Amino acid sequence: MMLDTFPALLALAVATLFTPGPNNAMLAASGANFGFRQTVPHLLGVALGFPLMLLIVGLALGGIFQASALLREGLRWGGAAMLLWIAWKIARSGGIGSKAEGAHPMRFHQAVAFQWVNPKAWSMAVAATSQFVLPETPLITAAAVAATFMMLGLSSSATWTYAGQAIARWLTTAQRLRAFNLVMAGLIALSVVELVRH
């Protein structure tokens, strides 16, 4: 990667990682419902799973994904359905630390796997790798893109989880928690609407 493109990569990473989206809304909801410590596996799954996806897309899958309209559409609609199901689960979740209906934070492997069905993650991965992975040095540049997103992703994921936990202090009544979970579910559903429109 050329040094002159690194500021643009940083700007893209900050803009995409810190703004509301499915991963961040899910982390905030988990932080509010289960606390920071119990959400750490989910946090690490997002922060490490997306850079892994970036590396793989940058080295191999980006061209296949861009070339297959059927694959893109299948992923887009399958991912949208998965996000709506997650939004529904968050909207129906119980109190902080609730074990109702087997409620628990997303596990590390689930968060890593979720990146592969998240349409926003695919859009970001294809956009970032197509702009910053150079064909003459694919391994080095793909690794640099993935490392940038990993460093900022750890910070973003921790920030959103901590924000959810901090809000939990205000969510001392079932009514407030229900309203918060509905807002987080709504953010995820709105992101689905935005993703399927494009």
C-alpha positions in Angstrom: 0.0 0.0 0.0 1.3 3.4 -0.9 1.7 5.8 2.1 -0.3 8.5 0.3 -3.4 6.3 0.3 -3.1 5.4 4.0 -5.0 8.5 5.3 -7.9 7.6 3.0 -7.9 4.1 4.3 -7.9 5.4 7.9 -10.8 7.8 7.1 -12.8 4.9 5.5 -12.1 2.6 8.5 -13.2 5.3 11.0 -16.3 6.2 9.0 -17.5 2.6 8.6 -16.5 1.2 12.0 -17.7 3.8 14.4 -21.0 4.7 12.7 -24.2 2.8 13.7 -24.7 -0.5 11.9 -25.7 -4.0 12.6 -22.5 -5.0 14.5 -22.4 -1.9 16.6 -26.1 -2.0 17.5 -25.8 -5.6 18.5 -22.7 -4.9 20.6 -24.5 -2.0 22.3 -27.5 -4.1 23.0 -25.4 -6.9 24.4 -23.4 -4.5 26.6 -26.7 -3.2 28.0 -28.3 -6.6 28.5 -25.3 -8.6 29.6 -22.5 -6.2 30.6 -19.1 -5.5 29.1 -17.3 -8.6 30.4 -19.8 -11.1 29.1 -19.9 -9.4 25.7 -16.1 -9.6 25.3 -16.3 -12.8 23.1 -18.8 -11.1 20.8 -16.7 -8.0 20.7 -13.6 -9.9 19.8 -15.5 -12.0 17.2 -16.5 -8.7 15.4 -13.1 -7.0 15.8 -11.1 -10.0 14.6 -13.7 -11.7 12.3 -14.2 -8.7 10.0 -10.4 -8.2 9.4 -10.1 -11.9 8.7 -12.9 -11.5 6.2 -11.1 -8.5 4.6 -7.9 -10.5 4.2 -9.7 -13.4 2.6 -11.7 -11.2 0.3 -8.6 -9.2 -0.6 -6.7 -12.3 -1.5 -9.3 -14.5 -3.2 -13.0 -13.9 -3.0 -13.4 -10.3 -4.0 -13.4 -11.0 -7.8 -15.7 -14.0 -7.4 -18.2 -11.9 -5.4 -18.0 -9.0 -7.9 -18.5 -11.3 -10.9 -21.5 -13.3 -9.6 -24.8 -11.4 -9.5 -26.5 -14.5 -8.1 -24.1 -14.8 -5.3 -24.4 -11.0 -4.5 -28.2 -11.2 -4.5 -28.3 -14.4 -2.5 -26.0 -13.0 0.1 -27.8 -9.7 0.2 -31.2 -11.2 0.9 -30.0 -14.0 3.1 -28.0 -11.5 5.2 -31.0 -9.2 5.4 -33.2 -12.0 6.7 -30.5 -12.9 9.3 -30.3 -9.3 10.4 -34.1 -9.0 10.8 -34.1 -12.2 12.8 -31.4 -10.7 15.1 -33.4 -7.4 15.4 -36.5 -9.4 16.4 -34.5 -11.3 19.1 -33.1 -8.1 20.5 -36.6 -6.4 20.5 -37.9 -9.4 22.5 -35.0 -9.8 24.9 -35.6 -9.6 28.6 -33.8 -7.8 31.4 -30.2 -7.3 32.0 -28.5 -10.6 32.2 -31.8 -12.3 31.5 -31.6 -16.0 30.8 -35.2 -16.2 29.5 -35.4 -18.3 26.4 -31.7 -19.2 26.8 -30.6 -15.6 26.2 -26.9 -15.1 26.2 -24.4 -12.8 24.4 -23.2 -13.9 20.9 -20.3 -16.2 21.2 -16.9 -15.6 19.5 -17.4 -18.1 16.7 -20.9 -16.8 16.1 -19.7 -13.2 15.7 -16.9 -14.3 13.4 -19.4 -16.3 11.2 -21.9 -13.5 11.3 -19.5 -11.3 9.3 -19.9 -13.6 6.3 -23.7 -13.1 6.1 -23.7 -9.4 7.0 -24.4 -7.4 3.9 -22.7 -4.3 5.3 -19.6 -6.3 6.0 -19.5 -7.5 2.4 -20.0 -4.0 1.1 -17.2 -2.7 3.2 -14.9 -5.6 2.4 -15.4 -5.3 -1.4 -15.1 -1.5 -1.3 -12.0 -1.5 0.9 -10.1 -4.3 -0.9 -11.0 -3.0 -4.4 -9.6 0.4 -3.5 -6.6 -0.4 -1.3 -5.4 -3.9 -2.2 -2.8 -3.6 -5.0 -2.6 -6.5 -7.6 1.2 -6.3 -7.7 1.5 -6.8 -3.9 -1.8 -8.4 -2.8 -0.6 -10.2 0.4 1.1 -7.1 1.8 -1.6 -4.7 1.0 -4.5 -7.0 2.0 -2.7 -7.6 5.3 -2.2 -3.8 5.8 -5.9 -3.2 5.2 -7.0 -6.0 7.5 -4.5 -4.8 10.3 -5.9 -1.2 10.0 -9.5 -2.4 10.4 -8.5 -4.8 13.2 -6.8 -2.0 15.3 -9.7 0.4 14.8 -12.3 -2.3 15.0 -11.1 -3.3 18.5 -11.6 0.3 19.6 -14.9 0.7 17.9 -16.3 -2.6 19.2 -15.2 -1.8 22.8 -16.7 1.7 22.6 -20.1 0.5 21.4 -20.1 -2.3 24.0 -19.1 0.1 26.8 -21.7 2.6 25.7 -24.3 -0.1 25.9 -23.1 -1.0 29.4 -23.1 2.7 30.5 -26.6 3.1 29.3 -27.6 0.0 31.3 -27.3 2.2 34.5 -30.2 4.2 33.2 -32.1 1.0 32.1 -33.1 0.1 35.6 -36.8 -0.5 34.7 -38.2 -3.1 32.4 -39.9 -0.3 30.5 -36.7 1.6 29.8 -34.8 -1.6 28.8 -37.6 -2.6 26.5 -37.5 0.9 24.8 -33.7 0.7 24.4 -33.9 -2.8 22.9 -36.6 -1.7 20.5 -34.4 1.3 19.4 -31.4 -1.0 18.9 -33.6 -3.5 16.9 -35.0 -0.6 14.9 -31.4 0.6 14.0 -30.6 -2.9 12.7 -33.9 -3.0 10.8 -33.2 0.4 9.3 -29.8 -0.7 8.2 -31.4 -3.7 6.5 -33.7 -1.4 4.6 -30.8 0.8 3.5 -28.7 -2.2 2.5 -31.4 -3.9 0.3 -32.2 -0.6 -1.5 -28.8 -0.5 -3.1 
